[in-house]
Amino acid sequence: MSTLPQCCERDNGDPDTVNDTVKNAISTDGSPAPGTVYFVPARQGRAVRLKAGERIRIINTHGTQVCDMWAFNADDLSEFFSGEHSRLAAGHVNPKSGDDLLTNRRRPILGFVADTSPGIHDTFIAACDIWRYRTLGVEAYHDNCSDNLRQALIAIGLRTREIPQPFNIWMNIPIDRDGRFTLEATVSKPGDYVEFKAMMDCVVVMSACPQDLNQVNGHHPRELQFVVSR
């Protein structure tokens, strides 16, 4: 029996509502068929299991879409990609091709091996959630990356207790010398891709960000594609 006070037993693992993410896993446990091109539909998420040494290529099909990406140790979901730990190790704000993406235990989880886009990404902006959309005046439910993460994991029989900071692939958040930032449209092109190599057995989750109230996805969320290779 837990000895934690009741107030400390709650976590952030349950989605606020569901969409087709929870019904359309790529397989029962998230294992991919190497070489198969999979889709992450607009406004939804997908999870995929990678074995150490496998590669995943994430493709910006239309060039305008941001991908919120998470990576978890497949054997212990309390260990996950951490932007703050990765920034310190890399010595620059956002990961670049050639960098390792580190976990919250300072271990490499993904190697960033290729990037055909201009390399504009983000590790500062939190995943969108129902609370973000309420600050933007949305009273009804709005699809969001936090729920896409939760549902994508549930769809393959897993559950996270928290929502880590994602790697926001192709998100364009310029920061000026005074520390101010703006949310801008992506600068990638149709077909641009990033590719990562699994440095340990891991679960990668991708969300085709549903944000349609500003220009980060060109006001029109679109699907993404991914493919795994050995």
N, CA and C of each residue as an Amber inpcrd file, in Angstrom:
protein
   690
   0.8460000  -1.1930000   0.0000000   0.0000000   0.0000000   0.0000000
   0.8830000   1.2460000   0.0000000   0.5060000   2.2440000  -0.8250000
   1.2930000   3.4620000  -0.9090000   1.2880000   4.2060000   0.4220000
   2.4450000   4.7680000   0.7670000   2.5480000   5.5810000   1.9770000
   2.5030000   7.0630000   1.6460000   2.3270000   7.4020000   0.3600000
   2.2680000   8.7990000  -0.0170000   0.9410000   9.4090000   0.4290000
   0.9620000  10.6850000   0.8090000  -0.3060000  11.3650000   1.0780000
  -1.1880000  11.3200000  -0.1650000  -2.4930000  11.3020000   0.0240000
  -3.4100000  11.2090000  -1.0980000  -3.1630000  12.3000000  -2.1230000
  -2.7730000  13.4830000  -1.6700000  -2.5520000  14.5980000  -2.5860000
  -1.3910000  14.3350000  -3.5250000  -0.5010000  13.4010000  -3.1820000
   0.6920000  13.1540000  -3.9900000   0.5530000  11.9490000  -4.8980000
  -0.5880000  11.2860000  -4.8920000  -0.7560000  10.0830000  -5.6870000
  -1.2670000  10.3610000  -7.0900000  -1.8110000  11.5300000  -7.3340000
  -2.2930000  11.8690000  -8.6600000  -1.1230000  12.1160000  -9.6030000
  -1.3460000  11.8630000 -10.8790000  -0.3100000  12.1470000 -11.8590000
  -0.9720000  12.7330000 -13.1020000  -0.1960000  12.8570000 -14.1880000
  -0.7010000  13.4860000 -15.4040000  -0.8770000  12.4780000 -16.5440000
  -1.1150000  11.2290000 -16.2030000  -1.1340000  10.1920000 -17.2190000
  -2.4410000   9.9960000 -17.9570000  -3.5310000  10.5520000 -17.4610000
  -4.8340000  10.3050000 -18.0770000  -5.2100000  11.4310000 -19.0350000
  -5.6060000  11.0920000 -20.2700000  -6.0200000  12.1390000 -21.2120000
  -7.3110000  12.8040000 -20.7650000  -7.4690000  14.0570000 -21.1580000
  -8.6920000  14.7900000 -20.8200000  -9.8530000  14.3490000 -21.6870000
  -9.5600000  13.8870000 -22.8770000 -10.5540000  13.2370000 -23.7400000
  -9.7840000  12.4060000 -24.7440000 -10.4670000  11.8060000 -25.7020000
  -9.7700000  10.9270000 -26.6450000 -10.1210000  11.3030000 -28.0810000
  -9.1930000  10.9790000 -28.9860000  -9.4610000  11.0610000 -30.4140000
  -8.9990000   9.7430000 -31.0330000  -8.8460000   9.6900000 -32.3350000
  -8.5200000   8.4250000 -32.9870000  -7.1050000   7.9380000 -32.6850000
  -6.2920000   8.7610000 -32.0530000  -4.9580000   8.3180000 -31.6550000
  -5.0200000   7.0180000 -30.8670000  -5.9370000   6.9380000 -29.9380000
  -5.9820000   5.7980000 -29.0300000  -6.4590000   4.5230000 -29.7190000
  -7.0310000   4.6510000 -30.9130000  -7.5770000   3.4880000 -31.6180000
  -6.7110000   3.0130000 -32.7740000  -5.6910000   3.7720000 -33.1340000
  -4.9880000   3.4960000 -34.3890000  -3.4800000   3.3830000 -34.2100000
  -3.0470000   2.5780000 -33.2470000  -1.6190000   2.3160000 -33.0800000
  -1.0770000   1.6270000 -34.3250000   0.2320000   1.7670000 -34.5760000
   0.8220000   1.1220000 -35.7530000   0.8640000  -0.3920000 -35.5880000
   0.8450000  -0.8670000 -34.3500000   0.7490000  -2.2930000 -34.0280000
   0.3540000  -2.3910000 -32.5660000   0.0660000  -3.5950000 -32.1100000
  -0.4280000  -3.7610000 -30.7460000   0.5320000  -3.1930000 -29.7100000
   1.8250000  -3.4390000 -29.8950000   2.8040000  -2.9530000 -28.9190000
   3.6760000  -1.8260000 -29.4610000   3.3470000  -1.3070000 -30.6480000
   4.1090000  -0.2040000 -31.2240000   5.3260000  -0.6220000 -32.0220000
   5.5240000  -1.9220000 -32.2150000   6.6730000  -2.3800000 -33.0040000
   6.4140000  -2.0990000 -34.4780000   7.3880000  -1.5010000 -35.1810000
   7.1790000  -1.1460000 -36.5840000   7.6410000  -2.2470000 -37.5290000
   7.1440000  -2.1830000 -38.7330000   7.6850000  -2.9890000 -39.8240000
   8.7340000  -2.1330000 -40.5230000  10.0260000  -2.4980000 -40.4350000
  11.0620000  -1.6600000 -41.0390000  10.7880000  -1.4040000 -42.5190000
  10.9860000  -0.1590000 -42.9190000  10.7890000   0.2270000 -44.3040000
   9.3790000   0.6500000 -44.6410000   8.4340000   0.4160000 -43.7530000
   7.0500000   0.8270000 -43.9840000   6.8820000   2.3050000 -43.6520000
   6.2330000   3.0270000 -44.5290000   5.9560000   4.4400000 -44.2750000
   4.6400000   4.5330000 -43.4970000   4.7250000   5.1140000 -42.3180000
   3.5490000   5.3050000 -41.4650000   3.1640000   6.7850000 -41.4590000
   1.8870000   7.0250000 -41.1750000   1.3850000   8.3910000 -41.0880000
   1.0490000   8.7420000 -39.6450000   1.3060000   9.9920000 -39.2870000
   0.7630000  10.5960000 -38.0780000  -0.2840000  11.5860000 -38.5750000
  -1.5510000  11.2350000 -38.5000000  -2.5810000  12.1180000 -39.0550000
  -2.5950000  13.4830000 -38.3570000  -3.0610000  14.4620000 -39.0660000
  -3.1910000  15.8020000 -38.4880000  -3.9410000  15.7340000 -37.1720000
  -3.4090000  16.4170000 -36.1650000  -4.0340000  16.5660000 -34.8520000
  -3.9580000  15.3100000 -33.9900000  -3.2310000  14.2770000 -34.4580000
  -3.1360000  13.0340000 -33.7080000  -1.6850000  12.7050000 -33.3620000
  -1.5060000  11.5840000 -32.6440000  -0.1730000  11.1330000 -32.2570000
   0.0070000   9.6550000 -32.5580000   1.2680000   9.2180000 -32.6130000
   1.6030000   7.8210000 -32.7920000   2.8500000   7.4960000 -31.9590000
   2.9080000   6.2650000 -31.4720000   4.0630000   5.7900000 -30.7110000
   4.6990000   4.6280000 -31.4530000   6.0220000   4.5350000 -31.3660000
   6.7530000   3.4680000 -32.0380000   7.8840000   2.9860000 -31.1360000
   8.0520000   1.6890000 -31.0610000   9.1650000   1.1060000 -30.3060000
  10.3840000   0.9880000 -31.2110000  11.5270000   1.4010000 -30.7050000
  12.7870000   1.2600000 -31.4230000  13.7450000   0.4220000 -30.5950000
  14.4420000  -0.4810000 -31.2560000  15.5290000  -1.2040000 -30.6090000
  16.8100000  -0.4200000 -30.8090000  17.7390000  -0.5460000 -29.8690000
  19.0140000   0.1550000 -29.9830000  19.6310000  -0.1280000 -31.3460000
  20.0400000   0.9200000 -32.0370000  20.6390000   0.8010000 -33.3560000
  19.6870000   1.0770000 -34.4980000  18.3740000   0.9660000 -34.2550000
  17.4120000   1.2800000 -35.3050000  17.3290000   2.7910000 -35.5090000
  16.8760000   3.1920000 -36.6890000  16.7530000   4.6060000 -37.0290000
  15.3010000   4.9350000 -37.3540000  14.9230000   6.1450000 -37.0090000
  13.6020000   6.6410000 -37.3810000  13.7680000   7.9450000 -38.1420000
  13.1260000   8.0080000 -39.2910000  13.1110000   9.2230000 -40.1040000
  11.7090000   9.8190000 -40.0090000  11.6280000  11.0760000 -39.6000000
  10.3540000  11.7880000 -39.4780000  10.3050000  12.8250000 -40.5920000
   9.2360000  12.7900000 -41.3700000   9.1610000  13.5680000 -42.6010000
   8.0770000  14.6340000 -42.4850000   8.4610000  15.8620000 -42.7970000
   7.5020000  16.9800000 -42.8150000   6.8380000  16.9790000 -44.1900000
   5.8020000  16.1830000 -44.3240000   5.2040000  15.8880000 -45.6220000
   4.8990000  17.1430000 -46.4230000   4.2880000  18.1330000 -45.7830000
   3.8740000  19.3540000 -46.4730000   4.7990000  20.5410000 -46.1850000
   5.7280000  20.3730000 -45.2680000   6.6850000  21.4340000 -44.9600000
   6.2000000  22.4550000 -43.9570000   4.9470000  22.3600000 -43.5400000
   4.3750000  23.4030000 -42.6770000   4.0540000  22.9180000 -41.2780000
   4.3220000  21.6450000 -40.9840000   3.8240000  21.0360000 -39.7540000
   4.9180000  20.8720000 -38.7000000   4.5890000  21.2170000 -37.4660000
   5.4630000  20.9640000 -36.3200000   5.1780000  19.5660000 -35.7730000
   6.2480000  18.8860000 -35.3570000   6.1270000  17.5760000 -34.7120000
   6.6380000  17.6760000 -33.2870000   5.7540000  17.5200000 -32.3070000
   6.1980000  17.3580000 -30.9250000   6.6770000  15.9190000 -30.7750000
   7.9140000  15.7310000 -30.3250000   8.4720000  14.3850000 -30.2110000
   8.9860000  14.1430000 -28.7990000   8.6940000  12.9500000 -28.2920000
   9.2130000  12.4930000 -27.0080000   9.9350000  11.1650000 -27.2190000
  10.8630000  10.8620000 -26.3360000  11.5280000   9.5520000 -26.3610000
  11.6680000   9.0710000 -24.9230000  11.2450000   7.8320000 -24.6810000
  11.2630000   7.2380000 -23.3470000  12.1050000   5.9600000 -23.3750000
  12.8240000   5.7130000 -22.2970000  13.4670000   4.4190000 -22.1010000
  12.3700000   3.3570000 -22.1220000  12.4940000   2.3650000 -23.0080000
  11.4320000   1.3740000 -23.1550000  11.2310000   0.5390000 -21.9050000
  12.2500000   0.4240000 -21.0730000  12.1600000  -0.3960000 -19.8660000
  11.7850000   0.3970000 -18.6220000  11.7630000   1.7390000 -18.7430000
  11.4910000   2.5810000 -17.5810000  11.0630000   3.9530000 -18.0780000
   9.7600000   4.1760000 -18.1560000   9.2610000   5.4240000 -18.7340000
   9.5230000   6.6470000 -17.8640000  10.0900000   6.4520000 -16.6630000
  10.4790000   7.6140000 -15.8580000  11.7870000   8.2220000 -16.3610000
  12.4340000   7.5640000 -17.3240000  13.6220000   8.1210000 -17.9770000
  13.2200000   8.5110000 -19.3950000  13.4880000   9.7740000 -19.7710000
  12.9880000  10.2790000 -21.0460000  13.8780000  11.3980000 -21.5570000
  13.7460000  11.7000000 -22.8480000  14.4830000  12.8170000 -23.4300000
  14.2470000  14.0860000 -22.6300000  15.3340000  14.7920000 -22.3590000
  15.2720000  16.0260000 -21.5810000  15.9840000  17.1410000 -22.3380000
  15.2290000  18.1710000 -22.7130000  15.8210000  19.3030000 -23.4020000
  16.8580000  20.0200000 -22.5760000  16.5920000  20.1980000 -21.2720000
  17.5380000  20.9490000 -20.4360000  18.8560000  20.2130000 -20.2640000
  18.8030000  18.8910000 -20.1430000  20.0430000  18.1250000 -20.0290000
  20.7820000  18.0820000 -21.3640000  20.0370000  17.9930000 -22.4540000
  20.6600000  17.9450000 -23.7780000  21.3160000  19.2690000 -24.1360000
  20.6840000  20.3950000 -23.7730000  21.2710000  21.7040000 -24.0780000
  22.6140000  21.8690000 -23.3920000  22.7030000  21.4700000 -22.1470000
  23.9580000  21.6190000 -21.4150000  25.0650000  20.7940000 -22.0600000
  24.7440000  19.5580000 -22.4440000  25.7600000  18.6890000 -23.0370000
  26.1970000  19.1870000 -24.4120000  25.2420000  19.7010000 -25.2050000
  25.5560000  20.1230000 -26.5730000  26.2210000  21.4930000 -26.6240000
  25.9060000  22.3580000 -25.6540000  26.4860000  23.6970000 -25.6390000
  25.7580000  24.6830000 -26.5370000  24.5660000  24.3150000 -27.0260000
  23.7560000  25.2540000 -27.7900000  22.2870000  25.0200000 -27.4790000
  21.4610000  25.9570000 -27.9220000  20.0650000  25.9860000 -27.4670000
  19.2680000  24.7890000 -27.9440000  19.3670000  24.4550000 -29.2250000
  18.5610000  23.3750000 -29.7810000  19.4370000  22.3020000 -30.4060000
  19.0100000  21.0470000 -30.3500000  19.8160000  19.9700000 -30.9210000
  20.0520000  20.1610000 -32.4190000  21.2260000  19.7110000 -32.8460000
  21.5990000  19.7370000 -34.2580000  22.0490000  18.3440000 -34.6780000
  22.0490000  18.1210000 -35.9830000  22.5820000  16.8710000 -36.5040000
  24.0110000  16.6850000 -35.9790000  24.2930000  15.5230000 -35.4510000
  25.5790000  15.2520000 -34.8200000  25.5220000  15.2400000 -33.3120000
  24.4610000  15.7910000 -32.7360000  24.2930000  15.8090000 -31.2840000
  23.6480000  14.5150000 -30.7920000  23.8630000  14.2200000 -29.5220000
  23.0840000  13.1970000 -28.8360000  21.9810000  13.8790000 -28.0450000
  20.7970000  13.2870000 -28.0670000  19.7010000  13.7350000 -27.2120000
  19.7820000  12.9330000 -25.9200000  19.9190000  13.6420000 -24.8010000
  20.1210000  12.9870000 -23.5170000  18.8190000  12.8640000 -22.7360000
  18.8120000  11.9110000 -21.8190000  17.6670000  11.7310000 -20.9280000
  17.8420000  12.5810000 -19.6750000  16.8240000  12.5410000 -18.8340000
  16.8990000  13.2070000 -17.5350000  17.8830000  12.5200000 -16.5970000
  18.4880000  11.4130000 -17.0330000  19.5830000  10.7780000 -16.2930000
  20.9070000  10.9400000 -17.0250000  20.9190000  11.8850000 -17.9790000
  22.1140000  12.3010000 -18.7110000  22.7270000  11.1750000 -19.5480000
  21.8680000  10.2950000 -20.0650000  22.3300000   9.2300000 -20.9440000
  21.7910000   9.4610000 -22.3500000  22.5640000   9.1410000 -23.3760000
  22.0480000   9.2880000 -24.7450000  20.8820000   8.3350000 -24.9920000
  19.8110000   8.8830000 -25.5250000  18.6660000   8.0530000 -25.8960000
  18.4810000   8.0310000 -27.4070000  18.7380000   9.1620000 -28.0780000
  18.6930000   9.2460000 -29.5310000  19.9090000  10.0010000 -30.0340000
  20.4900000   9.5140000 -31.0980000  21.5170000  10.2750000 -31.7970000
  20.8680000  10.9930000 -32.9680000  21.1190000  12.2780000 -33.0850000
  20.5360000  13.0990000 -34.1580000  21.4780000  12.9670000 -35.3580000
  21.1030000  12.1620000 -36.3330000  22.0560000  11.7870000 -37.3850000
  21.8540000  12.5060000 -38.7120000  20.6760000  13.0960000 -38.9640000
  20.4670000  13.7760000 -40.2450000  19.3560000  14.7990000 -40.1170000
  19.4970000  15.8770000 -40.9020000  18.4960000  16.9380000 -40.9120000
  18.5810000  17.6400000 -42.2560000  17.5700000  17.4720000 -43.0990000
  17.5850000  18.1270000 -44.4040000  16.8890000  19.4810000 -44.3810000
  16.3070000  19.8410000 -43.2450000  15.6340000  21.1320000 -43.1120000
  16.6750000  22.1980000 -42.7530000  16.2630000  23.4740000 -42.6650000
  17.2110000  24.5090000 -42.2420000  17.6920000  24.3650000 -40.7970000
  17.1480000  23.4060000 -40.0520000  17.6400000  23.1570000 -38.6980000
  17.0100000  24.0250000 -37.6350000  15.8430000  24.5840000 -37.9210000
  15.1440000  25.4330000 -36.9540000  14.1760000  24.5570000 -36.1630000
  14.4950000  24.3330000 -34.8780000  13.6860000  23.4950000 -34.0040000
  13.5870000  24.1900000 -32.6390000  12.9060000  23.5560000 -31.6820000
  12.6910000  24.1970000 -30.3800000  12.6840000  23.1670000 -29.2600000
  13.2680000  23.5450000 -28.1150000  13.1670000  22.7230000 -26.9070000
  12.6940000  23.5410000 -25.7000000  12.1030000  24.7000000 -25.9390000
  11.6690000  25.5480000 -24.8300000  10.1550000  25.5430000 -24.6120000
   9.3770000  25.4030000 -25.6810000   7.9310000  25.5520000 -25.5780000
   7.3040000  24.2420000 -25.1060000   6.4790000  24.3270000 -24.0680000
   5.8070000  23.1410000 -23.5370000   4.7920000  22.6100000 -24.5460000
   4.4980000  21.3200000 -24.4490000   3.4600000  20.7280000 -25.2910000
   2.1230000  21.4120000 -25.0170000   1.3570000  21.6660000 -26.0670000
   0.0420000  22.2790000 -25.8600000  -0.8740000  21.3230000 -25.1040000
  -1.8120000  21.8940000 -24.3750000  -2.7510000  21.1200000 -23.5580000
  -4.0520000  21.9130000 -23.4610000  -5.0420000  21.3690000 -22.7650000
  -6.3220000  22.0710000 -22.7060000  -6.1800000  23.4350000 -22.0270000
  -5.2200000  23.5240000 -21.1040000  -5.0410000  24.7900000 -20.3860000
  -4.4640000  25.8560000 -21.3160000  -3.5890000  25.4540000 -22.2300000
  -3.0450000  26.4030000 -23.2130000  -4.1850000  26.9690000 -24.0680000
  -5.0750000  26.1170000 -24.5200000  -6.1450000  26.6070000 -25.3880000
  -7.1460000  27.4570000 -24.6200000  -7.2950000  27.1880000 -23.3530000
  -8.1770000  28.0600000 -22.5660000  -7.5980000  29.4600000 -22.4280000
  -6.2580000  29.5540000 -22.3330000  -5.6490000  30.8940000 -22.2950000
  -5.8400000  31.6110000 -23.6230000  -6.0900000  30.8440000 -24.6840000
  -6.3200000  31.4420000 -26.0070000  -7.8040000  31.6510000 -26.2900000
  -8.6500000  31.4180000 -25.2840000 -10.0730000  31.7050000 -25.4150000
 -10.9280000  30.5470000 -25.8700000 -10.3530000  29.3360000 -25.9440000
 -11.1260000  28.1710000 -26.3720000 -11.8070000  27.5600000 -25.1570000
 -13.1280000  27.5450000 -25.1330000 -13.8610000  26.9980000 -23.9910000
 -14.1590000  25.5110000 -24.1660000 -14.4230000  25.0760000 -25.3850000
 -14.6710000  23.6570000 -25.6460000 -13.3290000  22.9090000 -25.6930000
 -13.4010000  21.5900000 -25.7590000 -12.1710000  20.8130000 -25.8600000
 -11.4830000  21.0820000 -27.1930000 -10.1470000  21.1080000 -27.1540000
  -9.3340000  21.2720000 -28.3550000  -8.2910000  20.1700000 -28.3490000
  -8.1370000  19.4430000 -29.4570000  -7.0600000  18.4550000 -29.5470000
  -5.7500000  19.1020000 -29.1500000  -4.8680000  18.3280000 -28.4950000
  -3.6160000  18.8980000 -28.0260000  -2.5370000  17.8290000 -27.9390000
  -1.2870000  18.2780000 -27.9570000  -0.1590000  17.3490000 -27.9950000
  -0.0290000  16.5410000 -26.7090000  -0.3760000  17.1270000 -25.5820000
  -0.2790000  16.3870000 -24.3210000  -1.2000000  15.1710000 -24.3350000
  -2.4410000  15.3750000 -24.7730000  -3.3590000  14.2410000 -24.8640000
  -2.9410000  13.2580000 -25.9520000  -2.3640000  13.7570000 -27.0410000
  -1.8730000  12.8480000 -28.0740000  -0.7690000  11.9410000 -27.5340000
   0.1070000  12.4820000 -26.7190000   1.1500000  11.6680000 -26.0870000
   0.5240000  10.6030000 -25.2050000  -0.3710000  11.0210000 -24.3260000
  -1.0020000  10.0610000 -23.4110000  -1.7020000   8.9450000 -24.1800000
  -2.4650000   9.3280000 -25.1940000  -3.2440000   8.3470000 -25.9450000
  -2.3630000   7.4280000 -26.7790000  -1.3020000   7.9770000 -27.3770000
  -0.4140000   7.1520000 -28.2010000   0.2400000   6.0620000 -27.3640000
   0.5910000   6.3870000 -26.1180000   1.1740000   5.3810000 -25.2270000
   0.1190000   4.3780000 -24.7830000  -1.0500000   4.8580000 -24.3990000
  -2.1260000   3.9470000 -23.9900000  -2.4510000   2.9650000 -25.1190000
  -2.3980000   3.4400000 -26.3590000  -2.7350000   2.6020000 -27.5090000
  -1.8040000   1.4100000 -27.6570000  -0.5790000   1.4940000 -27.1040000
   0.3540000   0.3630000 -27.1890000   0.5980000  -0.2560000 -25.8070000
  -0.3090000   0.0190000 -24.8670000  -0.2500000  -0.6330000 -23.5700000
   0.6690000  -0.0010000 -22.5590000   1.0130000   1.2880000 -22.7570000
   1.9130000   1.9840000 -21.8370000   1.2190000   3.2070000 -21.2600000
   1.8560000   3.8020000 -20.2610000   1.2860000   4.9790000 -19.6190000
   2.4050000   5.8130000 -19.0290000   2.3680000   7.1060000 -19.2540000
   3.3320000   8.0070000 -18.6320000   2.6690000   8.7100000 -17.4580000
   3.4280000   8.9610000 -16.4210000   2.9020000   9.6670000 -15.2530000
   3.0420000  11.1750000 -15.3870000   3.7800000  11.6150000 -16.4020000
   4.0160000  13.0420000 -16.5590000   4.1390000  13.3850000 -18.0410000
   4.1310000  14.6710000 -18.3480000   4.2790000  15.1490000 -19.7180000
   5.6310000  15.8560000 -19.8060000   6.6680000  15.1580000 -20.2620000
   7.9750000  15.8150000 -20.3570000   7.9780000  16.9120000 -21.4190000
   8.9930000  17.7440000 -21.3530000   9.2140000  18.7420000 -22.4020000
   9.4990000  18.0160000 -23.7120000   8.7740000  18.3100000 -24.7880000
   9.0600000  17.6560000 -26.0640000  10.2030000  18.3410000 -26.8150000
  10.7250000  17.6230000 -27.7890000  11.5710000  18.2300000 -28.8090000
  10.6100000  18.6550000 -29.9150000  10.4490000  19.9560000 -30.0920000
   9.4860000  20.4940000 -31.0560000  10.1680000  20.6390000 -32.4150000
  10.0950000  19.5680000 -33.1860000  10.7850000  19.5380000 -34.4690000
  10.0990000  20.4920000 -35.4410000  10.9060000  21.3420000 -36.0580000
  10.4690000  22.3570000 -37.0380000   9.7170000  23.5200000 -36.4180000
   9.5860000  23.5770000 -35.1020000   8.9450000  24.7470000 -34.5060000
   9.9210000  25.9180000 -34.5360000   9.4470000  27.0640000 -35.0060000
  10.2820000  28.2400000 -35.2370000   9.9910000  29.2830000 -34.1610000
  10.8700000  29.3320000 -33.1490000  10.7070000  30.2510000 -32.0150000
  11.9640000  31.1170000 -31.9060000  12.0900000  32.1520000 -32.7380000
  13.2920000  32.9950000 -32.6520000  13.3450000  33.7510000 -31.3280000
  14.5460000  33.8130000 -30.7590000  14.7850000  34.5070000 -29.4890000
  15.7520000  35.6470000 -29.7500000  15.3860000  36.8590000 -29.3610000
  16.2790000  37.9880000 -29.6240000  17.2900000  38.1430000 -28.4950000
  18.1860000  39.0990000 -28.6300000  19.2830000  39.2570000 -27.6750000
  18.7990000  39.6990000 -26.2970000  17.5600000  40.1930000 -26.2220000
  16.9870000  40.5620000 -24.9310000  16.2020000  39.4150000 -24.2950000
  16.1980000  38.2510000 -24.9590000  15.5060000  37.0970000 -24.4190000
  14.0460000  37.0060000 -24.7970000  13.5560000  37.9540000 -25.5950000
  12.1680000  37.8840000 -26.0460000  12.0460000  36.9070000 -27.2090000
  10.8910000  36.2570000 -27.3020000  10.6940000  35.3220000 -28.4020000
   9.3290000  35.5210000 -29.0240000   9.1950000  35.0220000 -30.2450000
   7.9290000  35.0500000 -30.9680000   7.6600000  33.6560000 -31.5330000
   6.4000000  33.3890000 -31.8420000   5.9940000  32.1150000 -32.4340000
   5.7780000  32.3430000 -33.9230000   6.6420000  31.7430000 -34.7400000
   6.6250000  31.9800000 -36.1710000   6.2940000  30.7000000 -36.9360000
   6.0060000  30.8410000 -38.2150000   5.7550000  29.6940000 -39.0770000
   7.0450000  28.9160000 -39.3020000   6.9210000  27.6330000 -39.5530000
   8.0970000  26.8180000 -39.8540000   8.7810000  27.3370000 -41.1210000
  10.0800000  27.0070000 -41.2120000  10.8350000  27.3910000 -42.4120000
  11.2940000  26.1450000 -43.1710000  10.7250000  24.9970000 -42.8540000
  11.0760000  23.7720000 -43.5730000  10.3280000  23.7130000 -44.9050000
  10.7380000  22.7560000 -45.7300000  10.1450000  22.5790000 -47.0540000
   9.4240000  21.2330000 -47.1030000   8.4740000  21.0650000 -48.0020000
   7.8190000  19.7640000 -48.1460000   8.8650000  18.6610000 -48.3810000
   8.7320000  17.5890000 -47.6210000   9.6480000  16.4630000 -47.7590000
  10.8880000  16.5350000 -46.9030000  11.1380000  17.6680000 -46.2200000
  12.2730000  17.7410000 -45.2990000  12.1180000  16.6760000 -44.2160000
  13.2420000  16.1430000 -43.7580000  13.1650000  15.1240000 -42.7120000
  14.2870000  15.2870000 -41.7080000  14.0510000  14.7320000 -40.5430000
  15.0800000  14.5470000 -39.5260000  15.1840000  13.0430000 -39.2740000
  16.3760000  12.6010000 -38.8890000  16.5710000  11.1750000 -38.6450000
  17.3500000  10.9900000 -37.3440000  16.9200000  10.0150000 -36.5580000
  17.5240000   9.7290000 -35.2710000  17.8870000   8.2490000 -35.1830000
  18.9530000   7.9700000 -34.4630000  19.3660000   6.5950000 -34.1870000
  19.1230000   6.2900000 -32.7200000  18.4320000   5.1880000 -32.4460000
  18.1660000   4.8070000 -31.0610000  19.4620000   4.3730000 -30.3890000
  19.7660000   5.0030000 -29.2660000  20.9720000   4.6780000 -28.5080000
  20.6770000   3.6720000 -27.3970000  19.4160000   3.3960000 -27.1840000
  18.9460000   2.3670000 -26.2520000  17.5810000   1.9250000 -26.7490000
  17.0630000   0.8320000 -26.2570000  15.6790000   0.4680000 -26.5740000
  14.7770000   1.5780000 -26.0520000  13.9450000   2.1180000 -26.9080000
  13.1570000   3.2830000 -26.5040000  11.8090000   3.2900000 -27.2090000
  10.9500000   4.1540000 -26.7100000   9.6460000   4.4090000 -27.3210000
   9.6240000   5.8730000 -27.7350000   9.4330000   6.1130000 -29.0220000
   9.3450000   7.4690000 -29.5530000   7.8830000   7.7820000 -29.8230000
   7.4340000   8.9370000 -29.3730000   6.0580000   9.3770000 -29.5990000
   6.0990000  10.6760000 -30.3960000   5.2720000  10.7400000 -31.4170000
   5.1770000  11.9230000 -32.2690000   3.7480000  12.4430000 -32.2690000
   3.6100000  13.7470000 -32.1890000   2.2950000  14.3820000 -32.2970000
   2.3440000  15.3920000 -33.4380000   1.4150000  15.2640000 -34.3860000
   1.2360000  16.2840000 -35.4160000   0.4610000  17.4180000 -34.7520000
   1.1840000  18.4120000 -34.2900000   0.6300000  19.4380000 -33.3940000
  -0.6780000  20.0160000 -33.9180000  -1.7240000  20.0400000 -33.0580000
  -3.0450000  20.5290000 -33.4940000  -3.2230000  22.0510000 -33.4290000
  -2.1450000  22.7700000 -33.0840000  -2.2860000  24.2240000 -32.9230000
  -2.7430000  24.8680000 -34.2300000  -3.9240000  25.4950000 -34.1930000
  -4.4590000  26.1550000 -35.3820000  -4.8570000  27.6010000 -35.1080000
  -4.4370000  28.1180000 -33.9460000  -4.8180000  29.4790000 -33.5700000
  -3.6740000  30.4690000 -33.7330000  -2.5260000  29.9970000 -34.1510000
  -1.4210000  30.8810000 -34.5190000  -0.7030000  30.2600000 -35.7050000
   0.4080000  30.8500000 -36.1130000   1.0090000  30.4620000 -37.3810000
   2.0610000  29.3550000 -37.2750000   2.2440000  28.7270000 -36.1060000
   3.3230000  27.7350000 -36.0060000   3.1250000  26.5760000 -36.9740000
   1.8610000  26.2150000 -37.2700000   1.5640000  25.2040000 -38.2870000
   0.8790000  25.8270000 -39.5050000   1.1180000  27.0940000 -39.7270000
   0.4720000  27.7660000 -40.8490000  -1.0350000  27.8470000 -40.7120000
  -1.5320000  27.8350000 -39.4440000  -2.9770000  27.8810000 -39.1410000
  -3.7290000  26.6560000 -39.6630000  -2.9920000  25.6280000 -40.1200000
  -3.6790000  24.4820000 -40.7260000  -2.8710000  23.2150000 -40.4530000
  -3.1230000  22.5120000 -39.3380000  -2.3720000  21.2900000 -39.0370000
  -2.4970000  20.2570000 -40.1550000  -1.3680000  19.6030000 -40.4390000
  -1.3110000  18.5910000 -41.4990000  -0.6570000  17.3190000 -40.9580000
  -0.7290000  16.2530000 -41.7380000  -0.1310000  15.0020000 -41.2920000
   1.3900000  14.9930000 -41.4680000   2.0280000  14.0590000 -40.7750000
   3.4410000  13.7780000 -40.8960000   3.6040000  12.3240000 -41.3380000
   4.8220000  11.9700000 -41.7150000   5.1460000  10.5660000 -42.0230000
   6.3980000  10.1620000 -41.2640000   6.5470000   8.8640000 -41.0330000
   7.7960000   8.3620000 -40.4680000   8.0570000   6.9560000 -40.9710000
   9.3310000   6.5690000 -40.9330000   9.7390000   5.2430000 -41.3600000
  10.9150000   4.8110000 -40.5030000  10.9430000   3.5450000 -40.1420000
  12.0020000   2.9880000 -39.3020000  12.8850000   2.0900000 -40.1560000
  14.1940000   2.1580000 -39.9300000  15.1420000   1.3120000 -40.6470000
  16.1320000   0.6930000 -39.6640000  16.7540000  -0.3870000 -40.1020000
  17.7440000  -1.0680000 -39.2540000  19.1390000  -0.8880000 -39.8170000
